[in-house]
Amino acid sequence: MLSLSKGLLALSVLVRGALAVPASDASSALFPLSGLNLAAKSARKLYLGTATNSEQWNDTTYFNILKNNAEFGQVTPANVMKWFATEPEEGVFTFQDGDIIADFTKKTGKLLRGHNCVWHNQLPDWLETGTFSAPELAFIVSRHCFNLVNHYQGHVWDVINEAFNDDGTFRSDIFFDTLNTTYIPLALYAARAADPKAKLYINDFNIEGIGAKSDALKSLIKELKSQNVPIDGVGLQSHFEVGGVPPTLQQNMEEFVALGLEVAITELDIRFTALPPTPAGLAQQKADYETVVAACNAVPKCVGVTLWDFTDKYSWIPGTFPGQGDACPWTDEFVKRPAYEGIIEGFKAHH
């Protein structure tokens, strides 16, 4: 019996030792660890995350994958922190739906990304149809950003979302049409006043490669910086088509970082434009996911990668692009696609 108990003691020490091995050495541990977030951490990134909506949490399979910190270390609320949800009536703020996700991240030790303060879409009716003078709208923008960021302390925020057209001009919307570009510093100042520790981002799509839109954003950032307007990062949404990852992604991220910012991949999915995908298509999608993640991995100030939900079951794409989809690392039946391995490989890429 003595030798058996000694053996068990030795095994327990070995097991404890294996569990104490840092994630970066996990492959050599007794119990090899796997998971997208663990892969991100082992690459010294802050997280691999996902967007989510809490009404999806009734789906047990979905929720069990979401809450697993080996898979996801960060969460972005897909809808419930947007203007229509947080200020449905003028000056009346309601945070209960956002709080559900914020409380979940606290309990599970995940990071939270606030999304978003100012966006031309999903606005409440009172704002969409209202007629406001410039001083009135300036006050409304400042109040909204302050109250939203102040309620959720200590996080990263997409303060400005989708301010540009693809040709690099500013998007025509209620904010630009009434306030010109002044709404951008107004929102950033209000967010900074609300939470001095928050990381403040401008987030957009089709800025992932070098081109007119990313150039326009770089010009805006230089202008903001020259006026000491608070800005900490750029979010590259990264809604791609299979085979369509821009070849200048890494160089572009490096150019944003050179302006004194951090960057993040904030809304990653890579969709097929024709379904069902072929085996060659799935292999290309895997390679594309690897390319995007490896680009972030190669840029020290690219802090993390967020999927725009991780399963096709809840993807936004079929509703927006009929006949397209299969864009996520998990199928709608929660089977991992080759894309899942592509993400792991991207974090393992050495540069």
BALOBA-1460 file (C-alpha; in Angstrom, 3 decimals):
// residues 351
<rec num="1" residu="m" x="0.000" y="0.000" z="0.000"/>
<rec num="2" residu="l" x="2.852" y="2.348" z="0.825"/>
<rec num="3" residu="s" x="4.324" y="2.138" z="-2.654"/>
<rec num="4" residu="l" x="0.853" y="2.721" z="-4.162"/>
<rec num="5" residu="s" x="0.245" y="5.821" z="-2.029"/>
<rec num="6" residu="k" x="3.740" y="7.092" z="-2.930"/>
<rec num="7" residu="g" x="2.864" y="6.520" z="-6.576"/>
<rec num="8" residu="l" x="-0.425" y="8.445" z="-6.194"/>
<rec num="9" residu="l" x="1.410" y="11.257" z="-4.436"/>
<rec num="10" residu="a" x="3.969" y="11.434" z="-7.235"/>
<rec num="11" residu="l" x="1.145" y="11.438" z="-9.807"/>
<rec num="12" residu="s" x="-0.696" y="14.236" z="-7.988"/>
<rec num="13" residu="v" x="2.494" y="16.320" z="-7.922"/>
<rec num="14" residu="l" x="2.960" y="15.658" z="-11.637"/>
<rec num="15" residu="v" x="-0.650" y="16.645" z="-12.376"/>
<rec num="16" residu="r" x="-0.349" y="19.811" z="-10.285"/>
<rec num="17" residu="g" x="2.862" y="20.635" z="-12.122"/>
<rec num="18" residu="a" x="1.203" y="20.086" z="-15.488"/>
<rec num="19" residu="l" x="-1.700" y="22.364" z="-14.603"/>
<rec num="20" residu="a" x="0.708" y="25.064" z="-13.432"/>
<rec num="21" residu="v" x="2.573" y="25.140" z="-16.742"/>
<rec num="22" residu="p" x="2.000" y="28.494" z="-18.493"/>
<rec num="23" residu="a" x="-0.178" y="28.336" z="-21.608"/>
<rec num="24" residu="s" x="2.829" y="29.004" z="-23.842"/>
<rec num="25" residu="d" x="4.375" y="25.715" z="-22.669"/>
<rec num="26" residu="a" x="1.056" y="23.887" z="-22.728"/>
<rec num="27" residu="s" x="1.956" y="21.597" z="-25.618"/>
<rec num="28" residu="s" x="4.627" y="19.937" z="-23.515"/>
<rec num="29" residu="a" x="2.416" y="19.598" z="-20.433"/>
<rec num="30" residu="l" x="0.959" y="16.305" z="-19.235"/>
<rec num="31" residu="f" x="-2.509" y="17.426" z="-20.360"/>
<rec num="32" residu="p" x="-2.124" y="19.404" z="-23.605"/>
<rec num="33" residu="l" x="-4.471" y="22.386" z="-23.592"/>
<rec num="34" residu="s" x="-6.414" y="23.559" z="-26.613"/>
<rec num="35" residu="g" x="-8.793" y="26.368" z="-27.403"/>
<rec num="36" residu="l" x="-8.791" y="29.572" z="-29.408"/>
<rec num="37" residu="n" x="-8.281" y="31.902" z="-26.435"/>
<rec num="38" residu="l" x="-5.493" y="29.751" z="-25.025"/>
<rec num="39" residu="a" x="-3.807" y="29.918" z="-28.438"/>
<rec num="40" residu="a" x="-4.165" y="33.727" z="-28.380"/>
<rec num="41" residu="k" x="-2.724" y="33.944" z="-24.863"/>
<rec num="42" residu="s" x="0.194" y="31.699" z="-25.774"/>
<rec num="43" residu="a" x="0.927" y="34.164" z="-28.603"/>
<rec num="44" residu="r" x="0.930" y="36.926" z="-25.938"/>
<rec num="45" residu="k" x="-2.309" y="38.455" z="-27.171"/>
<rec num="46" residu="l" x="-4.904" y="39.664" z="-24.656"/>
<rec num="47" residu="y" x="-7.736" y="37.518" z="-25.996"/>
<rec num="48" residu="l" x="-9.602" y="35.682" z="-28.707"/>
<rec num="49" residu="g" x="-13.193" y="36.819" z="-28.311"/>
<rec num="50" residu="t" x="-16.644" y="36.702" z="-29.830"/>
<rec num="51" residu="a" x="-19.710" y="38.864" z="-30.259"/>
<rec num="52" residu="t" x="-22.860" y="37.501" z="-28.637"/>
<rec num="53" residu="n" x="-26.502" y="38.237" z="-27.836"/>
<rec num="54" residu="s" x="-27.815" y="37.030" z="-24.476"/>
<rec num="55" residu="e" x="-31.042" y="35.660" z="-25.983"/>
<rec num="56" residu="q" x="-28.840" y="32.996" z="-27.600"/>
<rec num="57" residu="w" x="-27.755" y="31.740" z="-24.169"/>
<rec num="58" residu="n" x="-30.865" y="29.567" z="-23.806"/>
<rec num="59" residu="d" x="-29.111" y="27.359" z="-26.358"/>
<rec num="60" residu="t" x="-27.117" y="25.176" z="-23.940"/>
<rec num="61" residu="t" x="-24.571" y="23.963" z="-26.479"/>
<rec num="62" residu="y" x="-23.892" y="27.545" z="-27.552"/>
<rec num="63" residu="f" x="-23.613" y="28.823" z="-23.988"/>
<rec num="64" residu="n" x="-21.250" y="26.055" z="-22.887"/>
<rec num="65" residu="i" x="-18.828" y="26.922" z="-25.700"/>
<rec num="66" residu="l" x="-19.174" y="30.684" z="-25.055"/>
<rec num="67" residu="k" x="-18.456" y="30.515" z="-21.327"/>
<rec num="68" residu="n" x="-15.392" y="28.279" z="-21.786"/>
<rec num="69" residu="n" x="-12.413" y="30.577" z="-21.177"/>
<rec num="70" residu="a" x="-10.154" y="28.221" z="-23.142"/>
<rec num="71" residu="e" x="-12.157" y="29.231" z="-26.244"/>
<rec num="72" residu="f" x="-13.139" y="32.850" z="-25.516"/>
<rec num="73" residu="g" x="-11.526" y="35.424" z="-23.256"/>
<rec num="74" residu="q" x="-13.490" y="38.440" z="-24.450"/>
<rec num="75" residu="v" x="-17.085" y="39.312" z="-25.382"/>
<rec num="76" residu="t" x="-18.602" y="42.106" z="-27.482"/>
<rec num="77" residu="p" x="-22.364" y="42.683" z="-27.061"/>
<rec num="78" residu="a" x="-23.661" y="42.538" z="-30.632"/>
<rec num="79" residu="n" x="-26.665" y="44.826" z="-30.049"/>
<rec num="80" residu="v" x="-27.619" y="45.703" z="-26.480"/>
<rec num="81" residu="m" x="-25.203" y="48.594" z="-25.919"/>
<rec num="82" residu="k" x="-26.186" y="50.391" z="-29.131"/>
<rec num="83" residu="w" x="-28.079" y="53.679" z="-28.953"/>
<rec num="84" residu="f" x="-31.580" y="52.256" z="-29.603"/>
<rec num="85" residu="a" x="-31.155" y="49.877" z="-26.646"/>
<rec num="86" residu="t" x="-29.468" y="52.206" z="-24.152"/>
<rec num="87" residu="e" x="-31.310" y="55.525" z="-24.725"/>
<rec num="88" residu="p" x="-34.679" y="54.493" z="-26.207"/>
<rec num="89" residu="e" x="-36.259" y="57.796" z="-25.147"/>
<rec num="90" residu="e" x="-34.436" y="61.108" z="-25.134"/>
<rec num="91" residu="g" x="-32.432" y="61.402" z="-21.914"/>
<rec num="92" residu="v" x="-33.798" y="58.114" z="-20.544"/>
<rec num="93" residu="f" x="-31.052" y="55.510" z="-20.176"/>
<rec num="94" residu="t" x="-31.732" y="51.796" z="-19.781"/>
<rec num="95" residu="f" x="-28.825" y="49.454" z="-19.170"/>
<rec num="96" residu="q" x="-30.477" y="46.239" z="-17.998"/>
<rec num="97" residu="d" x="-29.873" y="44.288" z="-21.231"/>
<rec num="98" residu="g" x="-26.265" y="45.426" z="-21.449"/>
<rec num="99" residu="d" x="-25.791" y="44.609" z="-17.761"/>
<rec num="100" residu="i" x="-26.651" y="40.948" z="-18.419"/>
<rec num="101" residu="i" x="-23.597" y="40.657" z="-20.687"/>
<rec num="102" residu="a" x="-21.391" y="42.849" z="-18.464"/>
<rec num="103" residu="d" x="-22.277" y="40.720" z="-15.407"/>
<rec num="104" residu="f" x="-21.545" y="37.529" z="-17.355"/>
<rec num="105" residu="t" x="-18.066" y="38.797" z="-18.275"/>
<rec num="106" residu="k" x="-17.384" y="39.727" z="-14.634"/>
<rec num="107" residu="k" x="-18.444" y="36.293" z="-13.389"/>
<rec num="108" residu="t" x="-16.444" y="34.413" z="-16.021"/>
<rec num="109" residu="g" x="-13.374" y="36.676" z="-15.957"/>
<rec num="110" residu="k" x="-13.691" y="37.666" z="-19.610"/>
<rec num="111" residu="l" x="-12.861" y="41.076" z="-21.054"/>
<rec num="112" residu="l" x="-15.732" y="43.256" z="-22.309"/>
<rec num="113" residu="r" x="-15.724" y="45.468" z="-25.395"/>
<rec num="114" residu="g" x="-18.311" y="48.244" z="-25.374"/>
<rec num="115" residu="h" x="-20.055" y="48.492" z="-28.742"/>
<rec num="116" residu="n" x="-20.831" y="51.257" z="-29.586"/>
<rec num="117" residu="c" x="-21.303" y="54.939" z="-28.714"/>
<rec num="118" residu="v" x="-21.964" y="56.739" z="-32.026"/>
<rec num="119" residu="w" x="-23.164" y="54.941" z="-35.165"/>
<rec num="120" residu="h" x="-25.491" y="55.961" z="-37.978"/>
<rec num="121" residu="n" x="-27.474" y="52.722" z="-37.672"/>
<rec num="122" residu="q" x="-29.858" y="51.217" z="-35.067"/>
<rec num="123" residu="l" x="-30.730" y="54.638" z="-33.686"/>
<rec num="124" residu="p" x="-33.905" y="55.214" z="-31.627"/>
<rec num="125" residu="d" x="-36.840" y="56.819" z="-33.439"/>
<rec num="126" residu="w" x="-36.649" y="60.051" z="-31.451"/>
<rec num="127" residu="l" x="-33.120" y="60.618" z="-32.750"/>
<rec num="128" residu="e" x="-33.637" y="59.226" z="-36.262"/>
<rec num="129" residu="t" x="-36.661" y="61.420" z="-36.977"/>
<rec num="130" residu="g" x="-35.810" y="64.401" z="-34.748"/>
<rec num="131" residu="t" x="-34.709" y="67.817" z="-35.960"/>
<rec num="132" residu="f" x="-31.962" y="69.208" z="-33.768"/>
<rec num="133" residu="s" x="-29.836" y="72.307" z="-33.976"/>
<rec num="134" residu="a" x="-26.063" y="71.810" z="-33.890"/>
<rec num="135" residu="p" x="-25.777" y="72.804" z="-30.193"/>
<rec num="136" residu="e" x="-28.686" y="70.476" z="-29.294"/>
<rec num="137" residu="l" x="-27.199" y="67.505" z="-31.120"/>
<rec num="138" residu="a" x="-23.728" y="68.222" z="-29.707"/>
<rec num="139" residu="f" x="-25.227" y="68.029" z="-26.218"/>
<rec num="140" residu="i" x="-27.109" y="64.806" z="-27.089"/>
<rec num="141" residu="v" x="-23.941" y="63.120" z="-28.428"/>
<rec num="142" residu="s" x="-21.874" y="64.164" z="-25.400"/>
<rec num="143" residu="r" x="-24.538" y="63.102" z="-22.917"/>
<rec num="144" residu="h" x="-25.058" y="59.718" z="-24.580"/>
<rec num="145" residu="c" x="-21.356" y="58.857" z="-24.761"/>
<rec num="146" residu="f" x="-20.704" y="60.039" z="-21.218"/>
<rec num="147" residu="n" x="-23.585" y="58.103" z="-19.638"/>
<rec num="148" residu="l" x="-22.882" y="54.921" z="-21.592"/>
<rec num="149" residu="v" x="-19.148" y="54.753" z="-20.900"/>
<rec num="150" residu="n" x="-19.585" y="55.976" z="-17.321"/>
<rec num="151" residu="h" x="-22.015" y="53.131" z="-16.568"/>
<rec num="152" residu="y" x="-19.561" y="50.449" z="-17.763"/>
<rec num="153" residu="q" x="-16.219" y="51.370" z="-16.204"/>
<rec num="154" residu="g" x="-12.828" y="50.017" z="-17.192"/>
<rec num="155" residu="h" x="-13.411" y="48.652" z="-20.687"/>
<rec num="156" residu="v" x="-12.513" y="49.152" z="-24.335"/>
<rec num="157" residu="w" x="-15.054" y="51.106" z="-26.405"/>
<rec num="158" residu="d" x="-15.898" y="51.431" z="-30.083"/>
<rec num="159" residu="v" x="-16.702" y="55.123" z="-29.565"/>
<rec num="160" residu="i" x="-17.050" y="55.979" z="-33.265"/>
<rec num="161" residu="n" x="-18.369" y="53.266" z="-35.570"/>
<rec num="162" residu="e" x="-18.307" y="53.424" z="-39.383"/>
<rec num="163" residu="a" x="-17.718" y="57.141" z="-39.922"/>
<rec num="164" residu="f" x="-16.421" y="56.814" z="-43.499"/>
<rec num="165" residu="n" x="-17.626" y="55.910" z="-46.973"/>
<rec num="166" residu="d" x="-15.477" y="53.475" z="-48.958"/>
<rec num="167" residu="d" x="-13.983" y="56.336" z="-51.008"/>
<rec num="168" residu="g" x="-12.642" y="57.992" z="-47.850"/>
<rec num="169" residu="t" x="-15.260" y="60.743" z="-47.596"/>
<rec num="170" residu="f" x="-17.240" y="61.116" z="-44.379"/>
<rec num="171" residu="r" x="-20.527" y="59.258" z="-44.227"/>
<rec num="172" residu="s" x="-23.619" y="61.438" z="-44.522"/>
<rec num="173" residu="d" x="-25.769" y="60.824" z="-41.435"/>
<rec num="174" residu="i" x="-27.535" y="62.841" z="-38.735"/>
<rec num="175" residu="f" x="-24.242" y="63.460" z="-36.927"/>
<rec num="176" residu="f" x="-22.076" y="64.571" z="-39.848"/>
<rec num="177" residu="d" x="-24.895" y="66.466" z="-41.585"/>
<rec num="178" residu="t" x="-25.574" y="68.537" z="-38.444"/>
<rec num="179" residu="l" x="-22.149" y="68.770" z="-36.785"/>
<rec num="180" residu="n" x="-19.686" y="68.059" z="-39.599"/>
<rec num="181" residu="t" x="-16.700" y="66.161" z="-38.130"/>
<rec num="182" residu="t" x="-16.952" y="67.870" z="-34.720"/>
<rec num="183" residu="y" x="-19.115" y="65.016" z="-33.397"/>
<rec num="184" residu="i" x="-16.023" y="62.768" z="-33.411"/>
<rec num="185" residu="p" x="-13.902" y="64.704" z="-30.869"/>
<rec num="186" residu="l" x="-17.082" y="65.492" z="-28.899"/>
<rec num="187" residu="a" x="-17.783" y="61.779" z="-28.480"/>
<rec num="188" residu="l" x="-14.161" y="60.927" z="-27.640"/>
<rec num="189" residu="y" x="-13.858" y="63.738" z="-25.062"/>
<rec num="190" residu="a" x="-17.122" y="62.673" z="-23.417"/>
<rec num="191" residu="a" x="-16.001" y="59.026" z="-23.270"/>
<rec num="192" residu="r" x="-12.652" y="60.023" z="-21.746"/>
<rec num="193" residu="a" x="-14.366" y="62.236" z="-19.145"/>
<rec num="194" residu="a" x="-16.689" y="59.346" z="-18.280"/>
<rec num="195" residu="d" x="-13.858" y="56.873" z="-17.740"/>
<rec num="196" residu="p" x="-10.204" y="57.982" z="-17.800"/>
<rec num="197" residu="k" x="-9.143" y="54.313" z="-17.878"/>
<rec num="198" residu="a" x="-11.221" y="53.240" z="-20.889"/>
<rec num="199" residu="k" x="-9.524" y="52.454" z="-24.202"/>
<rec num="200" residu="l" x="-11.214" y="54.520" z="-26.925"/>
<rec num="201" residu="y" x="-11.398" y="53.175" z="-30.470"/>
<rec num="202" residu="i" x="-12.641" y="54.145" z="-33.915"/>
<rec num="203" residu="n" x="-14.053" y="51.018" z="-35.588"/>
<rec num="204" residu="d" x="-14.787" y="50.468" z="-39.290"/>
<rec num="205" residu="f" x="-14.962" y="47.979" z="-42.171"/>
<rec num="206" residu="n" x="-13.019" y="48.020" z="-45.453"/>
<rec num="207" residu="i" x="-10.121" y="49.721" z="-43.658"/>
<rec num="208" residu="e" x="-8.220" y="46.443" z="-43.280"/>
<rec num="209" residu="g" x="-6.055" y="46.941" z="-46.369"/>
<rec num="210" residu="i" x="-4.262" y="50.080" z="-47.523"/>
<rec num="211" residu="g" x="-6.596" y="52.229" z="-49.637"/>
<rec num="212" residu="a" x="-8.682" y="55.399" z="-49.739"/>
<rec num="213" residu="k" x="-10.729" y="54.536" z="-46.648"/>
<rec num="214" residu="s" x="-7.813" y="53.524" z="-44.419"/>
<rec num="215" residu="d" x="-5.849" y="56.568" z="-45.631"/>
<rec num="216" residu="a" x="-8.751" y="58.834" z="-44.661"/>
<rec num="217" residu="l" x="-8.884" y="57.287" z="-41.200"/>
<rec num="218" residu="k" x="-5.125" y="57.754" z="-40.766"/>
<rec num="219" residu="s" x="-5.523" y="61.437" z="-41.695"/>
<rec num="220" residu="l" x="-8.331" y="61.810" z="-39.159"/>
<rec num="221" residu="i" x="-6.215" y="60.167" z="-36.443"/>
<rec num="222" residu="k" x="-3.261" y="62.462" z="-37.158"/>
<rec num="223" residu="e" x="-5.615" y="65.452" z="-36.875"/>
<rec num="224" residu="l" x="-7.133" y="64.181" z="-33.604"/>
<rec num="225" residu="k" x="-3.668" y="63.508" z="-32.175"/>
<rec num="226" residu="s" x="-2.419" y="66.965" z="-33.181"/>
<rec num="227" residu="q" x="-5.328" y="68.467" z="-31.191"/>
<rec num="228" residu="n" x="-4.774" y="66.131" z="-28.209"/>
<rec num="229" residu="v" x="-8.167" y="64.482" z="-28.683"/>
<rec num="230" residu="p" x="-8.151" y="61.145" z="-26.803"/>
<rec num="231" residu="i" x="-7.878" y="58.148" z="-29.155"/>
<rec num="232" residu="d" x="-6.253" y="54.834" z="-28.249"/>
<rec num="233" residu="g" x="-6.996" y="52.381" z="-31.014"/>
<rec num="234" residu="v" x="-8.441" y="51.358" z="-34.348"/>
<rec num="235" residu="g" x="-10.790" y="48.409" z="-34.768"/>
<rec num="236" residu="l" x="-10.533" y="46.602" z="-38.099"/>
<rec num="237" residu="q" x="-13.881" y="44.831" z="-38.438"/>
<rec num="238" residu="s" x="-12.632" y="42.252" z="-40.962"/>
<rec num="239" residu="h" x="-15.847" y="40.995" z="-42.557"/>
<rec num="240" residu="f" x="-14.156" y="39.212" z="-45.462"/>
<rec num="241" residu="e" x="-15.121" y="36.997" z="-48.382"/>
<rec num="242" residu="v" x="-13.218" y="33.723" z="-48.805"/>
<rec num="243" residu="g" x="-10.110" y="34.464" z="-50.870"/>
<rec num="244" residu="g" x="-10.502" y="38.198" z="-50.248"/>
<rec num="245" residu="v" x="-8.165" y="39.012" z="-47.354"/>
<rec num="246" residu="p" x="-6.230" y="42.147" z="-48.363"/>
<rec num="247" residu="p" x="-2.505" y="41.437" z="-48.874"/>
<rec num="248" residu="t" x="-1.618" y="44.705" z="-47.115"/>
<rec num="249" residu="l" x="-3.394" y="43.822" z="-43.830"/>
<rec num="250" residu="q" x="-0.250" y="43.527" z="-41.701"/>
<rec num="251" residu="q" x="1.446" y="46.577" z="-43.244"/>
<rec num="252" residu="n" x="-1.739" y="48.586" z="-42.718"/>
<rec num="253" residu="m" x="-1.928" y="47.592" z="-39.042"/>
<rec num="254" residu="e" x="1.718" y="48.621" z="-38.653"/>
<rec num="255" residu="e" x="0.909" y="52.028" z="-40.167"/>
<rec num="256" residu="f" x="-1.926" y="52.572" z="-37.663"/>
<rec num="257" residu="v" x="0.353" y="51.488" z="-34.805"/>
<rec num="258" residu="a" x="3.034" y="53.935" z="-36.046"/>
<rec num="259" residu="l" x="0.537" y="56.739" z="-35.286"/>
<rec num="260" residu="g" x="0.754" y="55.810" z="-31.596"/>
<rec num="261" residu="l" x="-2.263" y="53.491" z="-31.439"/>
<rec num="262" residu="e" x="-3.097" y="49.891" z="-30.717"/>
<rec num="263" residu="v" x="-5.223" y="47.888" z="-33.146"/>
<rec num="264" residu="a" x="-7.607" y="44.957" z="-32.879"/>
<rec num="265" residu="i" x="-9.488" y="42.670" z="-35.259"/>
<rec num="266" residu="t" x="-12.993" y="43.371" z="-33.966"/>
<rec num="267" residu="e" x="-15.660" y="41.566" z="-36.050"/>
<rec num="268" residu="l" x="-13.978" y="38.736" z="-37.932"/>
<rec num="269" residu="d" x="-15.886" y="36.404" z="-40.219"/>
<rec num="270" residu="i" x="-14.971" y="35.056" z="-43.657"/>
<rec num="271" residu="r" x="-17.987" y="34.179" z="-45.781"/>
<rec num="272" residu="f" x="-18.595" y="32.098" z="-48.869"/>
<rec num="273" residu="t" x="-20.381" y="34.008" z="-51.622"/>
<rec num="274" residu="a" x="-21.771" y="30.741" z="-53.029"/>
<rec num="275" residu="l" x="-23.014" y="27.768" z="-51.000"/>
<rec num="276" residu="p" x="-22.380" y="24.997" z="-50.225"/>
<rec num="277" residu="p" x="-18.591" y="25.363" z="-49.954"/>
<rec num="278" residu="t" x="-16.304" y="22.942" z="-51.778"/>
<rec num="279" residu="p" x="-13.427" y="21.159" z="-49.986"/>
<rec num="280" residu="a" x="-11.069" y="23.556" z="-51.796"/>
<rec num="281" residu="g" x="-13.172" y="26.466" z="-50.550"/>
<rec num="282" residu="l" x="-12.980" y="25.246" z="-46.953"/>
<rec num="283" residu="a" x="-9.208" y="24.923" z="-47.301"/>
<rec num="284" residu="q" x="-9.030" y="28.509" z="-48.608"/>
<rec num="285" residu="q" x="-11.212" y="29.730" z="-45.724"/>
<rec num="286" residu="k" x="-8.893" y="27.995" z="-43.249"/>
<rec num="287" residu="a" x="-5.889" y="29.677" z="-44.920"/>
<rec num="288" residu="d" x="-7.674" y="33.048" z="-44.803"/>
<rec num="289" residu="y" x="-8.400" y="32.768" z="-41.084"/>
<rec num="290" residu="e" x="-4.771" y="31.812" z="-40.535"/>
<rec num="291" residu="t" x="-3.588" y="34.820" z="-42.611"/>
<rec num="292" residu="v" x="-5.697" y="37.309" z="-40.631"/>
<rec num="293" residu="v" x="-4.693" y="35.932" z="-37.234"/>
<rec num="294" residu="a" x="-1.018" y="35.608" z="-38.237"/>
<rec num="295" residu="a" x="-1.033" y="39.276" z="-39.334"/>
<rec num="296" residu="c" x="-2.298" y="40.306" z="-35.882"/>
<rec num="297" residu="n" x="0.215" y="37.939" z="-34.306"/>
<rec num="298" residu="a" x="3.057" y="39.656" z="-36.197"/>
<rec num="299" residu="v" x="2.113" y="43.130" z="-34.908"/>
<rec num="300" residu="p" x="2.854" y="43.423" z="-31.164"/>
<rec num="301" residu="k" x="0.314" y="46.245" z="-30.742"/>
<rec num="302" residu="c" x="-2.480" y="44.167" z="-32.310"/>
<rec num="303" residu="v" x="-4.020" y="43.239" z="-28.963"/>
<rec num="304" residu="g" x="-6.572" y="40.591" z="-29.937"/>
<rec num="305" residu="v" x="-9.088" y="39.095" z="-32.340"/>
<rec num="306" residu="t" x="-12.881" y="38.986" z="-31.965"/>
<rec num="307" residu="l" x="-15.191" y="36.810" z="-34.088"/>
<rec num="308" residu="w" x="-18.556" y="38.290" z="-35.079"/>
<rec num="309" residu="d" x="-20.157" y="35.297" z="-33.354"/>
<rec num="310" residu="f" x="-18.575" y="31.886" z="-33.610"/>
<rec num="311" residu="t" x="-21.343" y="29.758" z="-35.132"/>
<rec num="312" residu="d" x="-23.323" y="30.117" z="-38.363"/>
<rec num="313" residu="k" x="-26.457" y="29.454" z="-36.314"/>
<rec num="314" residu="y" x="-26.370" y="33.070" z="-35.114"/>
<rec num="315" residu="s" x="-24.379" y="34.733" z="-37.913"/>
<rec num="316" residu="w" x="-25.667" y="38.025" z="-39.330"/>
<rec num="317" residu="i" x="-24.558" y="37.168" z="-42.850"/>
<rec num="318" residu="p" x="-27.443" y="35.085" z="-44.318"/>
<rec num="319" residu="g" x="-29.887" y="37.823" z="-43.274"/>
<rec num="320" residu="t" x="-27.784" y="40.551" z="-44.897"/>
<rec num="321" residu="f" x="-26.311" y="38.652" z="-47.860"/>
<rec num="322" residu="p" x="-28.906" y="36.047" z="-48.913"/>
<rec num="323" residu="g" x="-27.305" y="32.900" z="-50.346"/>
<rec num="324" residu="q" x="-23.973" y="33.627" z="-48.651"/>
<rec num="325" residu="g" x="-22.565" y="32.392" z="-45.355"/>
<rec num="326" residu="d" x="-20.780" y="29.465" z="-43.676"/>
<rec num="327" residu="a" x="-18.494" y="32.224" z="-42.386"/>
<rec num="328" residu="c" x="-17.797" y="31.102" z="-38.831"/>
<rec num="329" residu="p" x="-15.368" y="28.580" z="-37.272"/>
<rec num="330" residu="w" x="-18.338" y="26.478" z="-36.036"/>
<rec num="331" residu="t" x="-21.204" y="25.289" z="-38.262"/>
<rec num="332" residu="d" x="-24.808" y="25.882" z="-37.228"/>
<rec num="333" residu="e" x="-24.671" y="22.414" z="-35.657"/>
<rec num="334" residu="f" x="-21.561" y="23.376" z="-33.637"/>
<rec num="335" residu="v" x="-19.128" y="21.281" z="-35.670"/>
<rec num="336" residu="k" x="-15.702" y="22.897" z="-35.978"/>
<rec num="337" residu="r" x="-14.720" y="23.815" z="-39.526"/>
<rec num="338" residu="p" x="-11.102" y="23.734" z="-40.773"/>
<rec num="339" residu="a" x="-11.240" y="27.515" z="-40.070"/>
<rec num="340" residu="y" x="-10.936" y="26.692" z="-36.358"/>
<rec num="341" residu="e" x="-7.519" y="25.091" z="-36.941"/>
<rec num="342" residu="g" x="-6.615" y="28.040" z="-39.158"/>
<rec num="343" residu="i" x="-7.031" y="30.392" z="-36.198"/>
<rec num="344" residu="i" x="-4.831" y="28.164" z="-33.984"/>
<rec num="345" residu="e" x="-2.179" y="28.021" z="-36.723"/>
<rec num="346" residu="g" x="-2.279" y="31.809" z="-37.097"/>
<rec num="347" residu="f" x="-1.483" y="32.261" z="-33.419"/>
<rec num="348" residu="k" x="1.362" y="29.719" z="-33.714"/>
<rec num="349" residu="a" x="2.936" y="31.546" z="-36.683"/>
<rec num="350" residu="h" x="6.405" y="32.794" z="-35.815"/>
<rec num="351" residu="h" x="7.654" y="35.988" z="-37.372"/>
